[in-house]
Amino acid sequence: MNLLVAQAQQIEAPEIHYGAIAPLLIVLGAACISVLLEALLPKHQRWAVQLVLTLLTLVGAVGSLILYATSERPEQGVATLAGAIAVDSPSLFLWATLLVLGFGSVLLIADRSVEPGGAFVAQAAIRPGTVQDRAQATKTGMQTEVFPLTLFALGGMMTFVAANDLLTMFIALEVLSLPLYLLCGLARRRRLLSQEAAVKYFLLGAFASAFFLYGVALLYGYAGSVKLSAIATAAGGTDRSDTLLFAGFGLLVVGLLFKAAVGPFHAWTPDVYQGAPTPVTAFMAACTKVAAFGGILRVLTVAFENTQWEWRGVLYGVAVVSMVIGAILGLTQTDVKRMIAYSSVAHAGFLLIGSIALTPEGGAPGVSATMFYLLAYGFTTIAAFGIVSLVRNSDGEATHLSQWAGLAKRSPIVAATFTFLLLALAGIPLTSGFIGKFVVFSAAIEAGLTPLVVIALVASAVAAFFYLRVIVLMYFSDPAPDGPTVTVPGAFTTIAITLGAVVTLVLGLWPTFVLDWAGTGSFLS
């Protein structure tokens, strides 16, 4: 008994750096408050209160992040919560990226003018196609559970990119994934398609989580720890069999690549992008990509940099497969949302190039380039899906490409904005997409990946065709007499689209500030 007391007295509570993790605490704390408000507030008050709380949360989190980054931040970063969370320069950049992209996504989610009552169904338990289902499609009330779900997903993403050990990373992966599974199945229109997308995402996500967790178990058996730094130390020199190391690495990376929608682990992407409510698709396409590649960058540079010669060739091949799948299958798509989904698979291949751009001397020139690419791609994607939500017919969104014929004659401003965003996704100069690809490819050449860059350039040229096909369809085809109309966007959707388009232009013309910030500091090891 005395021995137990003595041991308990020796155990010290972990030091918590509240200033460093304040943005994360604000988001997760507001998510919990949002759940309580959902349960306690009268229904007619929920939308306004939840929206104000969510937007103030994001603004407050950005404010606390700026305050920490400009005042008390140690140059090398800080590990807190018993080393589970690493708040370093890349973490701060990725947190800021997630928060600003989350702000734009919440504006799309909250809009109730494009789709009367919002894009989310009132009672998801009602069977699609029934009288009750058709009746609630005409209601103007919005299901406000989407706000706490969005905050929880965003908090999980922020934890994921800052996780300093694999167990924390797995928990964060589930926290960000489970709300997304629910959000995907809540579309007001095309309910069966939405629910099918949610089930597919959930089942495939469960498989990916199992791969991830099994990889964690094998790496723990190899290193005796789940901390990234301990795995790096063990990989640098140990008499243990490398079978556990590389088997664990392979399984771990499968889980990460699934969440990043990297081919051939992309099977969920087209169906989920098409079936989910378009604001949720925008949120997933932008923020989940940032979280997934933030985790990939940290794992590869902190835990496995010493063994890059063993795994680099494998991820080299995965990047090629992802680019080829995204570029070629994107050509065959007739649905705008599925086309953007395959575009995201191709972009995931480009991002993976930056993630594996590690030099023999231990440098990681691709880290800052990849983070810039994530920010640029996120804003462009949110604005693009905002445009998609405006083109509608009596059944809801008109996403078939044939319905976009002659759109420039119906709404020149919408067509011009969408054209600019498509050109950015194609990587045309004077857009953020061009700068993003340029810095990623430059980093890859510096790291000796020139053949991979040549393949990426060919894939970019092929992918540009299906972007240009939409532009030609909008400007050089006659609109059908009974074709879709372009809904006048509400204030929230207008702000989200304008913000995305302006940032896409600004980062294409003056990218220096963001590039300098992304290149400041390195991952805490």
C-alpha positions as a Python dict, from the first residue, in 0.01 Angstrom:
ca = {
    (1, 'M'): (0, 0, 0),
    (2, 'N'): (280, 239, 90),
    (3, 'L'): (450, 155, -239),
    (4, 'L'): (137, 248, -434),
    (5, 'V'): (111, 576, -246),
    (6, 'A'): (476, 655, -319),
    (7, 'Q'): (429, 578, -689),
    (8, 'A'): (121, 797, -703),
    (9, 'Q'): (312, 1083, -545),
    (10, 'Q'): (582, 1048, -812),
    (11, 'I'): (331, 1080, -1097),
    (12, 'E'): (316, 1438, -1212),
    (13, 'A'): (29, 1588, -1404),
    (14, 'P'): (126, 1667, -1764),
    (15, 'E'): (206, 2028, -1834),
    (16, 'I'): (-56, 2193, -2054),
    (17, 'H'): (32, 2496, -2263),
    (18, 'Y'): (-313, 2652, -2287),
    (19, 'G'): (-199, 2938, -2508),
    (20, 'A'): (-69, 2697, -2769),
    (21, 'I'): (-382, 2481, -2789),
    (22, 'A'): (-633, 2764, -2735),
    (23, 'P'): (-766, 2749, -3096),
    (24, 'L'): (-831, 2377, -3061),
    (25, 'L'): (-997, 2419, -2720),
    (26, 'I'): (-1218, 2697, -2853),
    (27, 'V'): (-1346, 2484, -3143),
    (28, 'L'): (-1407, 2168, -2941),
    (29, 'G'): (-1554, 2361, -2647),
    (30, 'A'): (-1793, 2547, -2878),
    (31, 'A'): (-1894, 2216, -3035),
    (32, 'C'): (-1999, 2086, -2692),
    (33, 'I'): (-2188, 2409, -2617),
    (34, 'S'): (-2356, 2382, -2957),
    (35, 'V'): (-2488, 2037, -2867),
    (36, 'L'): (-2640, 2175, -2546),
    (37, 'L'): (-2799, 2465, -2732),
    (38, 'E'): (-2949, 2221, -2979),
    (39, 'A'): (-3115, 2037, -2695),
    (40, 'L'): (-3231, 2337, -2492),
    (41, 'L'): (-3328, 2612, -2736),
    (42, 'P'): (-3672, 2639, -2898),
    (43, 'K'): (-3663, 2524, -3259),
    (44, 'H'): (-3727, 2867, -3410),
    (45, 'Q'): (-3422, 3015, -3232),
    (46, 'R'): (-3169, 2746, -3313),
    (47, 'W'): (-3055, 2850, -3660),
    (48, 'A'): (-2964, 3207, -3568),
    (49, 'V'): (-2796, 3116, -3238),
    (50, 'Q'): (-2605, 2820, -3382),
    (51, 'L'): (-2485, 3020, -3680),
    (52, 'V'): (-2365, 3311, -3466),
    (53, 'L'): (-2193, 3073, -3224),
    (54, 'T'): (-2019, 2884, -3505),
    (55, 'L'): (-1894, 3193, -3685),
    (56, 'L'): (-1779, 3359, -3360),
    (57, 'T'): (-1601, 3036, -3269),
    (58, 'L'): (-1404, 3036, -3594),
    (59, 'V'): (-1320, 3405, -3563),
    (60, 'G'): (-1219, 3361, -3198),
    (61, 'A'): (-1002, 3060, -3282),
    (62, 'V'): (-825, 3256, -3557),
    (63, 'G'): (-775, 3546, -3317),
    (64, 'S'): (-620, 3324, -3049),
    (65, 'L'): (-398, 3161, -3310),
    (66, 'I'): (-271, 3499, -3432),
    (67, 'L'): (-214, 3615, -3074),
    (68, 'Y'): (-9, 3304, -2992),
    (69, 'A'): (185, 3309, -3320),
    (70, 'T'): (285, 3675, -3282),
    (71, 'S'): (366, 3685, -2913),
    (72, 'E'): (459, 3386, -2703),
    (73, 'R'): (526, 3117, -2963),
    (74, 'P'): (862, 2941, -2919),
    (75, 'E'): (1050, 2936, -3249),
    (76, 'Q'): (1097, 2559, -3244),
    (77, 'G'): (741, 2485, -3135),
    (78, 'V'): (602, 2322, -2822),
    (79, 'A'): (475, 1976, -2736),
    (80, 'T'): (192, 1975, -2483),
    (81, 'L'): (-63, 1739, -2327),
    (82, 'A'): (211, 1491, -2236),
    (83, 'G'): (361, 1531, -2582),
    (84, 'A'): (42, 1422, -2760),
    (85, 'I'): (-3, 1753, -2944),
    (86, 'A'): (282, 1934, -3123),
    (87, 'V'): (214, 2303, -3187),
    (88, 'D'): (483, 2406, -3435),
    (89, 'S'): (493, 2631, -3740),
    (90, 'P'): (331, 2378, -3979),
    (91, 'S'): (58, 2310, -3720),
    (92, 'L'): (-23, 2680, -3695),
    (93, 'F'): (-33, 2720, -4072),
    (94, 'L'): (-259, 2416, -4114),
    (95, 'W'): (-484, 2528, -3827),
    (96, 'A'): (-523, 2871, -3987),
    (97, 'T'): (-598, 2705, -4321),
    (98, 'L'): (-863, 2479, -4168),
    (99, 'L'): (-1028, 2767, -3983),
    (100, 'V'): (-1055, 3000, -4281),
    (101, 'L'): (-1172, 2719, -4510),
    (102, 'G'): (-1416, 2612, -4238),
    (103, 'F'): (-1552, 2966, -4228),
    (104, 'G'): (-1628, 2957, -4600),
    (105, 'S'): (-1782, 2610, -4570),
    (106, 'V'): (-2007, 2716, -4281),
    (107, 'L'): (-2139, 3004, -4492),
    (108, 'L'): (-2244, 2757, -4761),
    (109, 'I'): (-2393, 2522, -4502),
    (110, 'A'): (-2594, 2799, -4335),
    (111, 'D'): (-2748, 2941, -4654),
    (112, 'R'): (-3126, 2900, -4670),
    (113, 'S'): (-3202, 3102, -4983),
    (114, 'V'): (-3049, 2888, -5260),
    (115, 'E'): (-3241, 2584, -5132),
    (116, 'P'): (-3552, 2698, -4939),
    (117, 'G'): (-3494, 2578, -4585),
    (118, 'G'): (-3130, 2489, -4652),
    (119, 'A'): (-2970, 2187, -4814),
    (120, 'F'): (-3035, 1958, -4518),
    (121, 'V'): (-3335, 1738, -4457),
    (122, 'A'): (-3553, 1798, -4151),
    (123, 'Q'): (-3597, 1436, -4040),
    (124, 'A'): (-3348, 1191, -4180),
    (125, 'A'): (-3543, 895, -4038),
    (126, 'I'): (-3827, 941, -4287),
    (127, 'R'): (-3806, 693, -4573),
    (128, 'P'): (-3710, 861, -4903),
    (129, 'G'): (-3986, 883, -5163),
    (130, 'T'): (-4277, 869, -4918),
    (131, 'V'): (-4550, 1130, -4876),
    (132, 'Q'): (-4382, 1250, -4557),
    (133, 'D'): (-4053, 1287, -4738),
    (134, 'R'): (-4206, 1496, -5017),
    (135, 'A'): (-4388, 1708, -4762),
    (136, 'Q'): (-4080, 1793, -4560),
    (137, 'A'): (-3888, 1883, -4877),
    (138, 'T'): (-4113, 2188, -4903),
    (139, 'K'): (-4054, 2303, -4544),
    (140, 'T'): (-3842, 2608, -4480),
    (141, 'G'): (-3700, 2494, -4147),
    (142, 'M'): (-3336, 2389, -4136),
    (143, 'Q'): (-3191, 2101, -3940),
    (144, 'T'): (-2936, 2277, -3721),
    (145, 'E'): (-2752, 1970, -3592),
    (146, 'V'): (-2518, 2032, -3884),
    (147, 'F'): (-2346, 2313, -3692),
    (148, 'P'): (-2216, 2107, -3396),
    (149, 'L'): (-2131, 1822, -3634),
    (150, 'T'): (-1925, 2063, -3846),
    (151, 'L'): (-1742, 2198, -3540),
    (152, 'F'): (-1662, 1849, -3413),
    (153, 'A'): (-1529, 1749, -3756),
    (154, 'L'): (-1320, 2066, -3770),
    (155, 'G'): (-1184, 2005, -3419),
    (156, 'G'): (-1089, 1650, -3518),
    (157, 'M'): (-908, 1782, -3824),
    (158, 'M'): (-713, 2033, -3616),
    (159, 'T'): (-613, 1760, -3370),
    (160, 'F'): (-517, 1528, -3655),
    (161, 'V'): (-264, 1764, -3815),
    (162, 'A'): (-102, 1840, -3476),
    (163, 'A'): (-100, 1486, -3336),
    (164, 'N'): (246, 1388, -3214),
    (165, 'D'): (169, 1020, -3164),
    (166, 'L'): (-26, 767, -3364),
    (167, 'L'): (-287, 692, -3098),
    (168, 'T'): (-388, 1059, -3076),
    (169, 'M'): (-393, 1066, -3454),
    (170, 'F'): (-630, 769, -3467),
    (171, 'I'): (-870, 923, -3215),
    (172, 'A'): (-865, 1249, -3412),
    (173, 'L'): (-930, 1052, -3731),
    (174, 'E'): (-1249, 909, -3584),
    (175, 'V'): (-1359, 1244, -3440),
    (176, 'L'): (-1333, 1407, -3782),
    (177, 'S'): (-1482, 1112, -3973),
    (178, 'L'): (-1796, 1023, -3777),
    (179, 'P'): (-1964, 1366, -3816),
    (180, 'L'): (-1886, 1358, -4187),
    (181, 'Y'): (-2058, 1021, -4226),
    (182, 'L'): (-2373, 1172, -4076),
    (183, 'L'): (-2356, 1495, -4276),
    (184, 'C'): (-2326, 1305, -4605),
    (185, 'G'): (-2665, 1138, -4555),
    (186, 'L'): (-2868, 1452, -4483),
    (187, 'A'): (-2936, 1588, -4833),
    (188, 'R'): (-3284, 1740, -4866),
    (189, 'R'): (-3308, 1626, -5231),
    (190, 'R'): (-3200, 1293, -5383),
    (191, 'R'): (-3227, 1128, -5046),
    (192, 'L'): (-3153, 772, -5160),
    (193, 'L'): (-2836, 885, -5334),
    (194, 'S'): (-2733, 1081, -5025),
    (195, 'Q'): (-2793, 792, -4786),
    (196, 'E'): (-2616, 550, -5019),
    (197, 'A'): (-2316, 785, -5024),
    (198, 'A'): (-2314, 800, -4644),
    (199, 'V'): (-2324, 419, -4611),
    (200, 'K'): (-2043, 374, -4865),
    (201, 'Y'): (-1832, 637, -4693),
    (202, 'F'): (-1894, 478, -4353),
    (203, 'L'): (-1813, 122, -4462),
    (204, 'L'): (-1501, 211, -4657),
    (205, 'G'): (-1397, 451, -4380),
    (206, 'A'): (-1428, 169, -4127),
    (207, 'F'): (-1200, -49, -4341),
    (208, 'A'): (-947, 234, -4369),
    (209, 'S'): (-957, 293, -3993),
    (210, 'A'): (-892, -76, -3937),
    (211, 'F'): (-587, -61, -4164),
    (212, 'F'): (-465, 247, -3979),
    (213, 'L'): (-510, 91, -3636),
    (214, 'Y'): (-344, -237, -3737),
    (215, 'G'): (-50, -36, -3868),
    (216, 'V'): (-29, 146, -3534),
    (217, 'A'): (-20, -189, -3353),
    (218, 'L'): (265, -319, -3570),
    (219, 'L'): (466, 1, -3530),
    (220, 'Y'): (416, -15, -3154),
    (221, 'G'): (550, -369, -3162),
    (222, 'Y'): (852, -247, -3355),
    (223, 'A'): (936, 72, -3164),
    (224, 'G'): (777, 4, -2826),
    (225, 'S'): (600, 339, -2852),
    (226, 'V'): (340, 515, -3064),
    (227, 'K'): (521, 850, -3052),
    (228, 'L'): (647, 962, -3391),
    (229, 'S'): (988, 1060, -3253),
    (230, 'A'): (1032, 718, -3089),
    (231, 'I'): (950, 543, -3417),
    (232, 'A'): (1206, 761, -3594),
    (233, 'T'): (1471, 675, -3332),
    (234, 'A'): (1399, 302, -3361),
    (235, 'A'): (1404, 316, -3741),
    (236, 'G'): (1740, 496, -3730),
    (237, 'G'): (1915, 204, -3568),
    (238, 'T'): (1782, -111, -3405),
    (239, 'D'): (1836, -486, -3423),
    (240, 'R'): (1465, -554, -3463),
    (241, 'S'): (1323, -695, -3785),
    (242, 'D'): (1227, -431, -4040),
    (243, 'T'): (927, -643, -4138),
    (244, 'L'): (721, -495, -3857),
    (245, 'L'): (835, -145, -3948),
    (246, 'F'): (743, -153, -4313),
    (247, 'A'): (431, -365, -4271),
    (248, 'G'): (310, -117, -4012),
    (249, 'F'): (407, 176, -4234),
    (250, 'G'): (218, 28, -4528),
    (251, 'L'): (-102, -27, -4332),
    (252, 'L'): (-78, 316, -4170),
    (253, 'V'): (-32, 489, -4504),
    (254, 'V'): (-332, 308, -4654),
    (255, 'G'): (-554, 469, -4389),
    (256, 'L'): (-402, 812, -4452),
    (257, 'L'): (-426, 785, -4832),
    (258, 'F'): (-791, 681, -4807),
    (259, 'K'): (-879, 993, -4613),
    (260, 'A'): (-681, 1205, -4863),
    (261, 'A'): (-868, 1046, -5160),
    (262, 'V'): (-544, 935, -5324),
    (263, 'G'): (-590, 674, -5596),
    (264, 'P'): (-625, 376, -5588),
    (265, 'F'): (-776, 437, -5240),
    (266, 'H'): (-1030, 682, -5382),
    (267, 'A'): (-1330, 453, -5444),
    (268, 'W'): (-1554, 647, -5204),
    (269, 'T'): (-1480, 988, -5351),
    (270, 'P'): (-1703, 1016, -5664),
    (271, 'D'): (-2011, 864, -5499),
    (272, 'V'): (-1978, 1066, -5179),
    (273, 'Y'): (-1907, 1394, -5360),
    (274, 'Q'): (-2212, 1337, -5580),
    (275, 'G'): (-2453, 1216, -5310),
    (276, 'A'): (-2367, 1444, -5018),
    (277, 'P'): (-2529, 1788, -4982),
    (278, 'T'): (-2315, 2024, -5190),
    (279, 'P'): (-2207, 2241, -4890),
    (280, 'V'): (-2084, 1924, -4717),
    (281, 'T'): (-1906, 1819, -5034),
    (282, 'A'): (-1729, 2155, -5036),
    (283, 'F'): (-1634, 2113, -4669),
    (284, 'M'): (-1497, 1764, -4729),
    (285, 'A'): (-1315, 1850, -5050),
    (286, 'A'): (-1136, 2146, -4890),
    (287, 'C'): (-1088, 2074, -4521),
    (288, 'T'): (-1054, 1695, -4519),
    (289, 'K'): (-784, 1720, -4784),
    (290, 'V'): (-592, 1967, -4564),
    (291, 'A'): (-624, 1741, -4258),
    (292, 'A'): (-524, 1424, -4441),
    (293, 'F'): (-216, 1570, -4607),
    (294, 'G'): (-121, 1753, -4290),
    (295, 'G'): (-110, 1415, -4118),
    (296, 'I'): (79, 1257, -4408),
    (297, 'L'): (342, 1533, -4403),
    (298, 'R'): (397, 1495, -4029),
    (299, 'V'): (420, 1116, -4038),
    (300, 'L'): (660, 1103, -4334),
    (301, 'T'): (892, 1382, -4218),
    (302, 'V'): (900, 1309, -3844),
    (303, 'A'): (869, 931, -3812),
    (304, 'F'): (992, 789, -4143),
    (305, 'E'): (1236, 1036, -4293),
    (306, 'N'): (1532, 809, -4210),
    (307, 'T'): (1380, 524, -4413),
    (308, 'Q'): (1271, 726, -4717),
    (309, 'W'): (1474, 517, -4959),
    (310, 'E'): (1268, 210, -4870),
    (311, 'W'): (919, 363, -4909),
    (312, 'R'): (976, 645, -5154),
    (313, 'G'): (942, 422, -5460),
    (314, 'V'): (609, 285, -5341),
    (315, 'L'): (456, 628, -5288),
    (316, 'Y'): (612, 736, -5618),
    (317, 'G'): (400, 470, -5787),
    (318, 'V'): (91, 563, -5585),
    (319, 'A'): (124, 926, -5695),
    (320, 'V'): (143, 818, -6060),
    (321, 'V'): (-163, 594, -6024),
    (322, 'S'): (-361, 872, -5856),
    (323, 'M'): (-279, 1124, -6126),
    (324, 'V'): (-362, 880, -6406),
    (325, 'I'): (-691, 772, -6247),
    (326, 'G'): (-800, 1129, -6180),
    (327, 'A'): (-707, 1259, -6525),
    (328, 'I'): (-840, 972, -6738),
    (329, 'L'): (-1159, 887, -6550),
    (330, 'G'): (-1238, 1257, -6515),
    (331, 'L'): (-1270, 1267, -6895),
    (332, 'T'): (-1556, 1016, -6888),
    (333, 'Q'): (-1775, 1192, -6631),
    (334, 'T'): (-2107, 1353, -6722),
    (335, 'D'): (-2184, 1487, -6373),
    (336, 'V'): (-2017, 1809, -6257),
    (337, 'K'): (-1972, 1693, -5896),
    (338, 'R'): (-1823, 1358, -6005),
    (339, 'M'): (-1592, 1542, -6243),
    (340, 'I'): (-1463, 1760, -5959),
    (341, 'A'): (-1428, 1443, -5749),
    (342, 'Y'): (-1193, 1284, -6003),
    (343, 'S'): (-1020, 1620, -6032),
    (344, 'S'): (-954, 1597, -5657),
    (345, 'V'): (-801, 1251, -5707),
    (346, 'A'): (-561, 1397, -5964),
    (347, 'H'): (-479, 1688, -5731),
    (348, 'A'): (-416, 1437, -5451),
    (349, 'G'): (-148, 1284, -5673),
    (350, 'F'): (13, 1626, -5719),
    (351, 'L'): (1, 1685, -5343),
    (352, 'L'): (160, 1346, -5277),
    (353, 'I'): (452, 1451, -5497),
    (354, 'G'): (520, 1738, -5259),
    (355, 'S'): (475, 1511, -4958),
    (356, 'I'): (751, 1272, -5068),
    (357, 'A'): (990, 1547, -5184),
    (358, 'L'): (1257, 1483, -4920),
    (359, 'T'): (1625, 1549, -4996),
    (360, 'P'): (1905, 1305, -4903),
    (361, 'E'): (2042, 1568, -4662),
    (362, 'G'): (1723, 1551, -4459),
    (363, 'G'): (1553, 1857, -4603),
    (364, 'A'): (1185, 1866, -4688),
    (365, 'P'): (1134, 2133, -4958),
    (366, 'G'): (794, 1988, -5041),
    (367, 'V'): (638, 2063, -4700),
    (368, 'S'): (586, 2437, -4751),
    (369, 'A'): (490, 2385, -5116),
    (370, 'T'): (229, 2125, -5024),
    (371, 'M'): (79, 2342, -4751),
    (372, 'F'): (49, 2635, -4993),
    (373, 'Y'): (-115, 2404, -5248),
    (374, 'L'): (-367, 2288, -4985),
    (375, 'L'): (-468, 2645, -4902),
    (376, 'A'): (-499, 2746, -5267),
    (377, 'Y'): (-692, 2432, -5367),
    (378, 'G'): (-927, 2464, -5071),
    (379, 'F'): (-1048, 2814, -5153),
    (380, 'T'): (-1091, 2731, -5522),
    (381, 'T'): (-1290, 2417, -5443),
    (382, 'I'): (-1527, 2586, -5197),
    (383, 'A'): (-1607, 2856, -5452),
    (384, 'A'): (-1655, 2597, -5728),
    (385, 'F'): (-1907, 2397, -5526),
    (386, 'G'): (-2079, 2721, -5431),
    (387, 'I'): (-2133, 2783, -5805),
    (388, 'V'): (-2257, 2426, -5855),
    (389, 'S'): (-2526, 2480, -5591),
    (390, 'L'): (-2673, 2773, -5790),
    (391, 'V'): (-2758, 2589, -6112),
    (392, 'R'): (-3095, 2428, -6043),
    (393, 'N'): (-3410, 2282, -6193),
    (394, 'S'): (-3735, 2159, -6041),
    (395, 'D'): (-3561, 1852, -5894),
    (396, 'G'): (-3288, 2051, -5722),
    (397, 'E'): (-2931, 2094, -5843),
    (398, 'A'): (-2874, 2041, -6215),
    (399, 'T'): (-2538, 1865, -6210),
    (400, 'H'): (-2550, 1681, -6544),
    (401, 'L'): (-2311, 1845, -6788),
    (402, 'S'): (-2574, 1865, -7063),
    (403, 'Q'): (-2775, 2095, -6838),
    (404, 'W'): (-2487, 2344, -6825),
    (405, 'A'): (-2501, 2406, -7201),
    (406, 'G'): (-2530, 2776, -7280),
    (407, 'L'): (-2503, 2878, -6915),
    (408, 'A'): (-2308, 3191, -7014),
    (409, 'K'): (-2614, 3318, -7200),
    (410, 'R'): (-2836, 3268, -6893),
    (411, 'S'): (-2594, 3405, -6633),
    (412, 'P'): (-2269, 3555, -6765),
    (413, 'I'): (-2133, 3637, -6417),
    (414, 'V'): (-2179, 3283, -6282),
    (415, 'A'): (-2030, 3132, -6599),
    (416, 'A'): (-1731, 3369, -6589),
    (417, 'T'): (-1664, 3295, -6222),
    (418, 'F'): (-1686, 2920, -6276),
    (419, 'T'): (-1457, 2949, -6578),
    (420, 'F'): (-1196, 3128, -6370),
    (421, 'L'): (-1216, 2861, -6099),
    (422, 'L'): (-1185, 2580, -6354),
    (423, 'L'): (-880, 2747, -6505),
    (424, 'A'): (-731, 2767, -6155),
    (425, 'L'): (-789, 2395, -6105),
    (426, 'A'): (-619, 2336, -6440),
    (427, 'G'): (-317, 2539, -6325),
    (428, 'I'): (-338, 2829, -6570),
    (429, 'P'): (-106, 3128, -6490),
    (430, 'L'): (-237, 3421, -6285),
    (431, 'T'): (-425, 3180, -6060),
    (432, 'S'): (-333, 3015, -5731),
    (433, 'G'): (-349, 2675, -5902),
    (434, 'F'): (-53, 2765, -6124),
    (435, 'I'): (159, 2885, -5830),
    (436, 'G'): (65, 2575, -5628),
    (437, 'K'): (173, 2335, -5900),
    (438, 'F'): (486, 2539, -5973),
    (439, 'V'): (615, 2531, -5615),
    (440, 'V'): (530, 2160, -5569),
    (441, 'F'): (699, 2059, -5894),
    (442, 'S'): (1001, 2279, -5815),
    (443, 'A'): (1038, 2110, -5475),
    (444, 'A'): (1011, 1767, -5639),
    (445, 'I'): (1285, 1852, -5892),
    (446, 'E'): (1506, 1974, -5606),
    (447, 'A'): (1450, 1638, -5435),
    (448, 'G'): (1545, 1442, -5749),
    (449, 'L'): (1195, 1349, -5865),
    (450, 'T'): (1219, 1496, -6215),
    (451, 'P'): (1063, 1193, -6395),
    (452, 'L'): (763, 1214, -6161),
    (453, 'V'): (725, 1585, -6243),
    (454, 'V'): (721, 1504, -6617),
    (455, 'I'): (439, 1253, -6558),
    (456, 'A'): (254, 1513, -6351),
    (457, 'L'): (280, 1768, -6630),
    (458, 'V'): (131, 1521, -6878),
    (459, 'A'): (-149, 1438, -6633),
    (460, 'S'): (-215, 1811, -6585),
    (461, 'A'): (-248, 1856, -6961),
    (462, 'V'): (-492, 1566, -6985),
    (463, 'A'): (-695, 1691, -6688),
    (464, 'A'): (-714, 2038, -6842),
    (465, 'F'): (-926, 1890, -7121),
    (466, 'F'): (-1228, 1814, -6903),
    (467, 'Y'): (-1211, 2160, -6747),
    (468, 'L'): (-1204, 2319, -7091),
    (469, 'R'): (-1490, 2095, -7204),
    (470, 'V'): (-1717, 2254, -6944),
    (471, 'I'): (-1606, 2603, -7046),
    (472, 'V'): (-1677, 2532, -7414),
    (473, 'L'): (-2015, 2387, -7318),
    (474, 'M'): (-2112, 2699, -7124),
    (475, 'Y'): (-2002, 2949, -7388),
    (476, 'F'): (-2039, 2779, -7727),
    (477, 'S'): (-2360, 2578, -7689),
    (478, 'D'): (-2718, 2693, -7704),
    (479, 'P'): (-2920, 2661, -7384),
    (480, 'A'): (-3214, 2422, -7386),
    (481, 'P'): (-3556, 2594, -7374),
    (482, 'D'): (-3647, 2399, -7061),
    (483, 'G'): (-3296, 2413, -6919),
    (484, 'P'): (-3207, 2492, -6558),
    (485, 'T'): (-3209, 2836, -6408),
    (486, 'V'): (-2939, 3007, -6206),
    (487, 'T'): (-3064, 3089, -5859),
    (488, 'V'): (-2976, 3429, -5720),
    (489, 'P'): (-2736, 3345, -5436),
    (490, 'G'): (-2805, 3458, -5083),
    (491, 'A'): (-2561, 3669, -4885),
    (492, 'F'): (-2379, 3371, -4731),
    (493, 'T'): (-2324, 3189, -5060),
    (494, 'T'): (-2222, 3514, -5230),
    (495, 'I'): (-1960, 3581, -4961),
    (496, 'A'): (-1824, 3224, -4981),
    (497, 'I'): (-1794, 3231, -5362),
    (498, 'T'): (-1646, 3581, -5365),
    (499, 'L'): (-1397, 3493, -5093),
    (500, 'G'): (-1284, 3180, -5279),
    (501, 'A'): (-1250, 3356, -5613),
    (502, 'V'): (-1066, 3658, -5469),
    (503, 'V'): (-818, 3443, -5276),
    (504, 'T'): (-762, 3232, -5589),
    (505, 'L'): (-672, 3549, -5780),
    (506, 'V'): (-466, 3708, -5501),
    (507, 'L'): (-257, 3395, -5442),
    (508, 'G'): (-197, 3375, -5815),
    (509, 'L'): (-66, 3732, -5831),
    (510, 'W'): (95, 3788, -5488),
    (511, 'P'): (175, 3451, -5329),
    (512, 'T'): (491, 3563, -5149),
    (513, 'F'): (345, 3626, -4804),
    (514, 'V'): (173, 3287, -4781),
    (515, 'L'): (474, 3104, -4926),
    (516, 'D'): (704, 3272, -4673),
    (517, 'W'): (472, 3180, -4387),
    (518, 'A'): (440, 2820, -4505),
    (519, 'G'): (819, 2796, -4524),
    (520, 'T'): (878, 2920, -4169),
    (521, 'G'): (990, 2649, -3930),
    (522, 'S'): (957, 2273, -3949),
    (523, 'F'): (775, 1989, -3777),
    (524, 'L'): (863, 1935, -3413),
    (525, 'S'): (1046, 1604, -3378),
}
